[in-house]
Amino acid sequence: MTTASATNQAAGRTLLDDVVSIDVHTHPALFQTYSRTTIDEHARAIQAGKLGGAFLAAVGDGPALGTRPSGAPYAAREPAPGVMSASCSRQLDVLDGHARTLGMRRMLRGGDLATAAAARERVAIMAVEGGDFLEGRLDNVQRAYDRGVRSIQLVHYRVNELGDIQTEAPLHNGLTAFGRDVVREMNRLGMLIDLAHAPYPVVKGAVEASAKPMLVSHTNIEDYTGFARFVSREHARLVAAGGGVLGAWPISTRPGSFSTFIDHIKRMVDIVGIDHVAIGTDMAGVNPRSVLFTDWAEWPSIPAALLDRGFGRPDVVKIMGGNTQRLLEATLG
């Protein structure tokens, strides 16, 4: 996959022994919509690729979603009350089992990552993509926490009770009052807020409401394509200014290659600084026609390519996991 020199390929693999490298957004073997890779195949790839951990994400608005002829997801229906919550619970049951197959211990507190590193263990951060499963009830945040969820992405492909989304016309013109309550409740409990799929007004509202840094798990800096899911420099810098982290996303709406993904990472670093960039692959959750990275066995190709581009080893360590560790320690308590 990588065209990095043999020296940097070896250095990239060695580097992964010294950091708990984290993929901050994944859905391994949760749905067959975009990938038929089994969880056992993912487990073998993780072993080969030295992945240290991952955010395993259920989809909070799953029962609402359909797919347009272009392949883009959208909210095609309005589920009956309780349906999204029940679906999310079933998905989390599946992901709990997947975590065991992947050899990952659930991370529940900020210090768990250092403990896992010392024991050479992998970690799973249980997440939900889309606060739709809360169904407008603040007490469901506590229930999610008690269930082991440690990160909630506020919005996804359905304009929900918390705020607007990047891919549809605004309805609320920002973060709602309920959205602000959810942000504060997640702060109180010790949960990481994910701002992926949220437009700038929602992000601004979340930054104003939150006392803790936040994550944008999978995005890139806007480019000539005008892709709605990418973010402006101002948007990215707003998240970074609060100590947050943005996960560079291996996707391209035009013909691209693995090198295109490394370009995304470099642009992100150039805009927000080395301390605010991570990797969010969206593994098994994105149309394969657009994705630039599909196999965790190739995970060492990322640090190898970054080293080949002239990044120093300490900076590559930050991108691969150091920045995420700092963010989790600052938010999970």
C-alpha positions as CSV (number, residue, x, y, z in Angstrom):
1,M,0.0,0.0,0.0
2,T,2.7,2.5,1.0
3,T,5.6,3.6,-1.3
4,A,7.6,4.5,1.8
5,S,11.3,3.4,1.9
6,A,12.1,0.1,3.4
7,T,13.8,1.9,6.3
8,N,10.6,3.9,7.1
9,Q,8.4,0.8,6.6
10,A,10.4,-0.9,9.3
11,A,10.4,2.2,11.5
12,G,6.6,2.6,11.1
13,R,6.1,-0.9,12.5
14,T,8.5,-0.4,15.3
15,L,6.8,2.9,16.3
16,L,3.6,1.0,16.9
17,D,5.2,-0.9,19.7
18,D,5.7,2.4,21.6
19,V,2.2,3.9,21.5
20,V,-1.3,2.5,21.9
21,S,-2.4,3.5,18.4
22,I,-6.1,4.3,18.2
23,D,-8.6,4.3,15.3
24,V,-11.1,6.9,16.5
25,H,-14.1,5.7,14.4
26,T,-15.0,2.2,13.2
27,H,-17.9,-0.2,12.7
28,P,-16.2,-3.6,12.2
29,A,-18.5,-6.3,11.0
30,L,-21.6,-4.5,12.3
31,F,-23.4,-4.2,9.0
32,Q,-22.9,-5.7,5.6
33,T,-23.9,-2.5,3.7
34,Y,-20.4,-1.6,2.8
35,S,-18.2,-4.5,3.9
36,R,-18.5,-8.2,4.2
37,T,-15.2,-8.6,6.2
38,T,-15.9,-10.9,9.2
39,I,-15.0,-10.0,12.7
40,D,-12.5,-12.9,12.7
41,E,-10.9,-11.5,9.6
42,H,-10.7,-8.1,11.3
43,A,-9.1,-9.7,14.3
44,R,-6.4,-11.3,12.2
45,A,-5.8,-7.9,10.5
46,I,-5.5,-6.1,13.8
47,Q,-2.9,-8.6,15.0
48,A,-0.9,-8.2,11.9
49,G,-1.2,-4.4,11.8
50,K,-0.5,-3.8,15.5
51,L,-3.6,-1.7,16.1
52,G,-3.8,-0.8,19.8
53,G,-7.4,0.1,20.0
54,A,-10.5,1.5,18.4
55,F,-13.8,3.3,19.0
56,L,-16.4,0.7,18.2
57,A,-19.5,2.7,17.1
58,A,-23.1,1.7,17.0
59,V,-25.3,3.8,14.7
60,G,-27.9,5.7,16.7
61,D,-30.2,6.6,13.8
62,G,-29.8,3.3,11.9
63,P,-33.5,2.4,11.6
64,A,-34.2,5.8,10.0
65,L,-31.6,5.5,7.3
66,G,-31.9,4.7,3.6
67,T,-29.5,5.1,0.7
68,R,-29.9,7.5,-2.2
69,P,-29.0,6.3,-5.8
70,S,-25.6,8.0,-5.4
71,G,-24.9,5.7,-2.4
72,A,-25.2,8.5,0.1
73,P,-27.1,7.7,3.3
74,Y,-30.0,9.9,4.4
75,A,-33.0,9.8,6.8
76,A,-35.6,8.0,4.7
77,R,-38.2,7.3,7.4
78,E,-39.2,8.3,11.0
79,P,-39.1,5.3,13.2
80,A,-41.7,4.7,15.9
81,P,-40.8,5.7,19.5
82,G,-38.3,3.3,21.1
83,V,-37.2,1.7,17.8
84,M,-33.8,3.6,17.6
85,S,-33.1,3.1,21.2
86,A,-33.7,-0.7,21.0
87,S,-31.7,-0.9,17.8
88,C,-28.8,0.8,19.4
89,S,-28.9,-1.5,22.4
90,R,-28.8,-4.6,20.0
91,Q,-25.8,-3.1,18.1
92,L,-23.9,-2.5,21.4
93,D,-24.5,-6.2,22.3
94,V,-22.9,-7.2,19.0
95,L,-20.0,-4.8,19.5
96,D,-19.4,-6.1,23.0
97,G,-18.9,-9.5,21.5
98,H,-16.8,-8.1,18.7
99,A,-14.5,-6.4,21.2
100,R,-13.8,-9.8,22.8
101,T,-13.0,-11.3,19.5
102,L,-10.7,-8.4,18.7
103,G,-8.9,-8.9,22.0
104,M,-9.9,-5.5,23.2
105,R,-10.7,-4.5,26.8
106,R,-13.4,-1.9,27.2
107,M,-12.0,1.5,28.3
108,L,-14.2,3.0,31.0
109,R,-11.9,5.7,32.6
110,G,-9.1,7.9,31.4
111,G,-6.4,5.9,33.1
112,D,-7.4,2.6,31.5
113,L,-5.3,3.4,28.4
114,A,-2.0,3.7,30.3
115,T,-2.9,0.5,32.2
116,A,-3.6,-1.3,28.9
117,A,-0.3,0.0,27.4
118,A,1.6,-1.4,30.4
119,A,-0.1,-4.7,30.1
120,R,0.3,-4.8,26.2
121,E,-3.5,-5.0,25.9
122,R,-5.8,-3.5,23.3
123,V,-8.7,-1.2,24.2
124,A,-12.2,-0.7,22.9
125,I,-14.0,2.6,23.4
126,M,-17.7,2.0,23.0
127,A,-19.4,4.7,21.0
128,V,-22.7,5.7,19.4
129,E,-22.8,7.6,16.1
130,G,-25.8,9.8,16.4
131,G,-27.6,11.0,19.6
132,D,-30.9,9.9,18.0
133,F,-31.1,6.8,20.2
134,L,-31.5,9.1,23.2
135,E,-35.0,9.9,21.8
136,G,-35.0,13.3,23.4
137,R,-34.6,12.0,27.0
138,L,-31.6,13.3,29.0
139,D,-31.7,10.3,31.4
140,N,-30.8,8.1,28.4
141,V,-27.3,9.6,28.5
142,Q,-26.9,8.1,32.0
143,R,-28.2,4.8,30.7
144,A,-25.7,4.8,27.9
145,Y,-22.9,5.5,30.3
146,D,-24.0,2.7,32.6
147,R,-24.1,0.4,29.5
148,G,-20.4,1.2,28.9
149,V,-20.7,3.8,26.2
150,R,-18.0,6.5,26.5
151,S,-18.5,8.6,23.4
152,I,-21.6,9.9,21.7
153,Q,-21.6,11.6,18.3
154,L,-24.3,14.2,18.7
155,V,-25.7,14.0,15.1
156,H,-25.4,11.7,12.1
157,Y,-27.6,11.6,9.0
158,R,-30.9,12.6,10.6
159,V,-31.6,16.1,11.8
160,N,-32.4,15.1,15.4
161,E,-33.4,16.6,18.7
162,L,-29.8,17.8,19.4
163,G,-29.1,19.8,16.2
164,D,-28.5,20.1,12.5
165,I,-26.3,18.0,10.2
166,Q,-23.8,18.8,7.4
167,T,-25.7,17.0,4.7
168,E,-29.2,18.5,5.0
169,A,-30.7,22.0,5.2
170,P,-30.7,23.4,8.7
171,L,-33.8,23.1,10.9
172,H,-32.6,24.3,14.2
173,N,-29.9,26.8,13.1
174,G,-27.4,25.3,15.6
175,L,-27.3,23.2,18.7
176,T,-30.7,22.9,20.4
177,A,-31.4,23.4,24.1
178,F,-31.6,19.6,24.5
179,G,-28.2,19.4,22.7
180,R,-26.7,21.7,25.2
181,D,-28.1,19.7,28.0
182,V,-26.6,16.5,26.5
183,V,-23.2,18.2,26.2
184,R,-23.2,19.2,29.9
185,E,-24.5,15.8,31.0
186,M,-21.7,14.1,29.1
187,N,-19.2,16.4,30.7
188,R,-20.6,15.6,34.1
189,L,-20.5,11.8,33.6
190,G,-17.1,11.7,31.9
191,M,-17.9,11.0,28.3
192,L,-16.2,12.2,25.1
193,I,-18.4,14.3,22.8
194,D,-18.0,13.6,19.1
195,L,-18.8,16.5,16.7
196,A,-18.5,14.6,13.4
197,H,-21.4,15.3,10.9
198,A,-22.1,18.6,12.8
199,P,-22.1,21.9,10.9
200,Y,-20.2,24.9,12.2
201,P,-23.2,26.5,14.1
202,V,-23.7,23.2,16.1
203,V,-20.0,22.9,16.8
204,K,-19.9,26.5,18.0
205,G,-22.8,25.8,20.3
206,A,-21.1,22.7,21.7
207,V,-17.8,24.5,22.2
208,E,-19.7,27.2,24.2
209,A,-21.5,24.6,26.3
210,S,-18.7,22.2,27.0
211,A,-16.1,22.5,29.7
212,K,-14.0,19.7,28.1
213,P,-12.3,19.2,24.8
214,M,-14.1,17.3,22.1
215,L,-13.5,15.0,19.1
216,V,-14.4,15.2,15.4
217,S,-13.9,11.5,14.7
218,H,-13.8,11.5,10.9
219,T,-13.4,14.4,8.5
220,N,-10.9,16.4,6.5
221,I,-10.2,20.0,5.7
222,E,-12.5,21.3,2.9
223,D,-11.0,21.2,-0.6
224,Y,-12.0,22.0,-4.2
225,T,-14.6,19.1,-4.2
226,G,-17.0,21.0,-2.0
227,F,-17.8,17.7,-0.2
228,A,-20.3,18.6,2.6
229,R,-18.7,16.3,5.2
230,F,-15.4,18.1,5.1
231,V,-14.9,21.2,7.4
232,S,-13.6,24.7,7.0
233,R,-10.3,25.9,8.5
234,E,-12.3,28.0,10.9
235,H,-14.4,25.0,11.9
236,A,-11.3,22.8,12.5
237,R,-9.5,25.5,14.4
238,L,-12.5,26.1,16.7
239,V,-12.4,22.4,17.8
240,A,-8.6,22.5,18.2
241,A,-8.6,25.8,20.2
242,G,-10.5,24.0,23.0
243,G,-8.0,21.2,23.1
244,G,-9.9,19.0,20.8
245,V,-8.8,16.4,18.2
246,L,-9.9,15.8,14.6
247,G,-9.6,12.3,13.0
248,A,-8.3,12.4,9.4
249,W,-10.6,10.3,7.2
250,P,-9.3,8.1,4.4
251,I,-12.0,9.1,1.8
252,S,-12.0,10.9,-1.5
253,T,-14.9,11.9,-3.7
254,R,-12.6,11.9,-6.7
255,P,-10.2,9.2,-7.8
256,G,-7.5,8.9,-5.2
257,S,-5.0,6.6,-3.5
258,F,-3.4,5.9,-0.2
259,S,-1.2,8.9,-0.8
260,T,-4.3,11.1,-1.0
261,F,-5.1,10.0,2.6
262,I,-1.6,11.1,3.7
263,D,-2.3,14.4,2.0
264,H,-5.4,14.8,4.1
265,I,-3.4,14.2,7.3
266,K,-0.8,16.7,6.3
267,R,-3.3,19.4,5.5
268,M,-5.0,18.8,8.8
269,V,-1.7,19.2,10.7
270,D,-0.9,22.3,8.7
271,I,-4.3,23.9,9.7
272,V,-4.7,22.8,13.4
273,G,-1.3,21.8,14.5
274,I,0.3,18.4,15.3
275,D,-1.3,18.1,18.8
276,H,-4.9,18.0,17.4
277,V,-4.8,15.3,14.7
278,A,-5.7,11.5,14.9
279,I,-6.9,8.8,12.5
280,G,-10.5,7.9,12.0
281,T,-10.9,5.3,9.3
282,D,-14.7,4.7,9.5
283,M,-13.8,1.0,8.9
284,A,-16.6,-0.9,7.3
285,G,-18.9,2.2,7.5
286,V,-18.3,4.0,4.2
287,N,-19.0,3.3,0.5
288,P,-16.0,1.3,-0.8
289,R,-16.0,3.4,-4.0
290,S,-14.7,6.3,-2.0
291,V,-12.5,4.8,0.7
292,L,-8.7,4.8,0.7
293,F,-8.0,2.5,3.5
294,T,-9.8,-0.8,4.1
295,D,-7.5,-3.2,6.0
296,W,-6.1,-2.9,9.5
297,A,-3.3,-5.2,8.4
298,E,-2.0,-2.1,6.6
299,W,-2.1,0.1,9.7
300,P,1.7,0.4,9.8
301,S,1.6,1.9,6.3
302,I,0.3,5.1,7.9
303,P,3.2,5.9,10.2
304,A,5.6,4.7,7.5
305,A,4.2,7.1,5.0
306,L,4.2,10.0,7.5
307,L,7.9,9.3,8.3
308,D,8.5,9.2,4.6
309,R,6.9,12.7,4.2
310,G,9.3,14.1,6.7
311,F,7.3,14.0,10.0
312,G,9.5,13.4,13.0
313,R,8.9,10.2,15.1
314,P,7.5,12.1,18.1
315,D,4.9,13.8,15.9
316,V,3.9,10.5,14.3
317,V,3.4,9.0,17.7
318,K,1.0,11.9,18.5
319,I,-1.1,11.3,15.4
320,M,-1.2,7.5,15.8
321,G,-2.4,7.6,19.4
322,G,-0.8,10.1,21.7
323,N,-3.3,12.9,20.9
324,T,-6.2,10.5,21.4
325,Q,-4.8,9.3,24.7
326,R,-4.5,12.9,26.0
327,L,-8.1,13.6,24.9
328,L,-9.5,10.5,26.6
329,E,-7.6,11.2,29.8
330,A,-9.0,14.8,29.8
331,T,-12.6,13.7,29.3
332,L,-13.2,10.3,30.8
333,G,-12.1,11.2,34.2
